[in-house]
Amino acid sequence: MQKMGNVAIITARGGSKRIPKKNIRNFCGIPIIAYSIRAAIASKIFDEVMVSTDSEEIAEIAKKYGASVPFMRSKKNADDYATTEDVILEVLEEYKKIGKTYEYVCCIYPTAPFINEHIIIEAMKKMKEFNPKVVIPLVQFSYPPQRCLIIDEDGFAKFKNPEYVTTRSQDLEKQYHDAGQFYVYNVADLIKSKGIIETGFMPIILSDIQVQDIDTEEDWKIAELKYQILNK
């Protein structure tokens, strides 16, 4: 068995319903998946940068930009119900079959154009220094969740947590959410937990301008505008 150091896995299945061919659609001039591939390669910390996909078209584009596609994703993990962790564990198992095992894995989403090699390097440094189970990029909620409103059964809006109505924003606890870009895992912890990790997260805090969910056409346009601002 060949013990390796780090592997980057870019998860890019072919079926995208809300934005057709989302993972390879041109984003500011190049396929959006290329940003993830280029950042991983530029970090120079991975023994292999691979793409897990069920699509031959995605595989060809991935290889064009320097990633490897040593095997295709199974049908079981190419539907709407497969989790990111399911895909990672499958990839690690396939590598094990050909005699390769890894200590750390960085899972990168294919629609993460704001990612860069510096963030990836920082995440890996945190993994090796603090030994968490996962290193994850987070972004602070732009509006305090404690002040959220809900719609009741009569159609009226009301505060979910009325006890915070008069609390100053600066006195409310800061809360964060997943930036949806990448995760660095300790492989041993990931396998031991069978992909279900609920504790041991080490954060990297990103700003709003570095983060954008891309689920709709409107999201896509906003993401391109943000990217252009960041790269003036």
BELBEL-V414856 format. One record per pair of residues at least 4 apart in sequence whose ideal C-beta (glycine too) atoms are under 6 Angstrom apart, sorted by sequence separation. I is the first residue (numbers start at 0). J is the second residue. If there is no record, write none. Layout:
# BELBEL-V414856
i:I j:J
i:I j:J
This chain:
# BELBEL-V414856
i:20 j:24
i:29 j:33
i:33 j:37
i:37 j:41
i:72 j:76
i:81 j:85
i:124 j:128
i:125 j:129
i:140 j:144
i:151 j:155
i:166 j:170
i:192 j:196
i:205 j:209
i:214 j:218
i:26 j:31
i:52 j:57
i:61 j:66
i:72 j:77
i:76 j:81
i:94 j:99
i:95 j:100
i:166 j:171
i:184 j:189
i:205 j:210
i:213 j:218
i:15 j:21
i:39 j:45
i:52 j:58
i:62 j:68
i:150 j:156
i:151 j:157
i:158 j:164
i:212 j:218
i:213 j:219
i:23 j:30
i:24 j:31
i:61 j:68
i:40 j:48
i:126 j:134
i:148 j:156
i:23 j:32
i:39 j:48
i:76 j:85
i:125 j:134
i:213 j:222
i:22 j:32
i:58 j:68
i:76 j:86
i:148 j:158
i:149 j:159
i:211 j:221
i:11 j:22
i:50 j:61
i:211 j:222
i:122 j:134
i:147 j:159
i:76 j:89
i:211 j:225
i:145 j:160
i:50 j:66
i:146 j:163
i:208 j:225
i:48 j:66
i:49 j:67
i:50 j:68
i:145 j:163
i:53 j:72
i:87 j:106
i:52 j:72
i:11 j:32
i:51 j:72
i:70 j:93
i:53 j:77
i:40 j:65
i:143 j:168
i:9 j:35
i:145 j:171
i:178 j:205
i:36 j:64
i:143 j:171
i:36 j:65
i:30 j:60
i:36 j:66
i:144 j:174
i:33 j:64
i:7 j:39
i:178 j:210
i:179 j:212
i:23 j:57
i:139 j:173
i:140 j:174
i:22 j:57
i:51 j:86
i:139 j:175
i:23 j:60
i:7 j:45
i:137 j:175
i:5 j:44
i:11 j:50
i:51 j:90
i:5 j:45
i:13 j:53
i:138 j:178
i:5 j:46
i:6 j:47
i:7 j:48
i:8 j:49
i:9 j:50
i:10 j:51
i:11 j:52
i:12 j:53
i:13 j:54
i:137 j:178
i:4 j:46
i:136 j:178
i:3 j:46
i:8 j:51
i:13 j:57
i:136 j:180
i:11 j:57
i:135 j:182
i:133 j:182
i:134 j:183
i:133 j:184
i:132 j:185
i:132 j:188
i:126 j:183
i:122 j:183
i:133 j:196
i:132 j:196
i:12 j:77
i:135 j:200
i:137 j:202
i:114 j:180
i:141 j:207
i:132 j:199
i:133 j:200
i:134 j:201
i:136 j:203
i:137 j:204
i:138 j:205
i:131 j:199
i:111 j:180
i:136 j:205
i:131 j:201
i:35 j:107
i:129 j:201
i:138 j:210
i:35 j:109
i:42 j:116
i:107 j:181
i:41 j:116
i:10 j:86
i:35 j:111
i:38 j:114
i:105 j:181
i:106 j:182
i:125 j:201
i:32 j:109
i:38 j:115
i:42 j:119
i:34 j:112
i:38 j:116
i:42 j:120
i:105 j:183
i:8 j:87
i:31 j:110
i:44 j:123
i:104 j:184
i:31 j:112
i:122 j:203
i:8 j:90
i:104 j:186
i:102 j:186
i:101 j:186
i:26 j:112
i:22 j:109
i:6 j:101
i:3 j:99
i:113 j:209
i:1 j:98
i:0 j:98
i:1 j:99
i:2 j:100
i:3 j:101
i:4 j:102
i:5 j:103
i:6 j:104
i:7 j:105
i:8 j:106
i:9 j:107
i:11 j:109
i:0 j:100
i:7 j:107
i:9 j:109
i:110 j:213
i:88 j:194
i:84 j:194
i:112 j:226
i:27 j:223
i:17 j:214
i:27 j:226
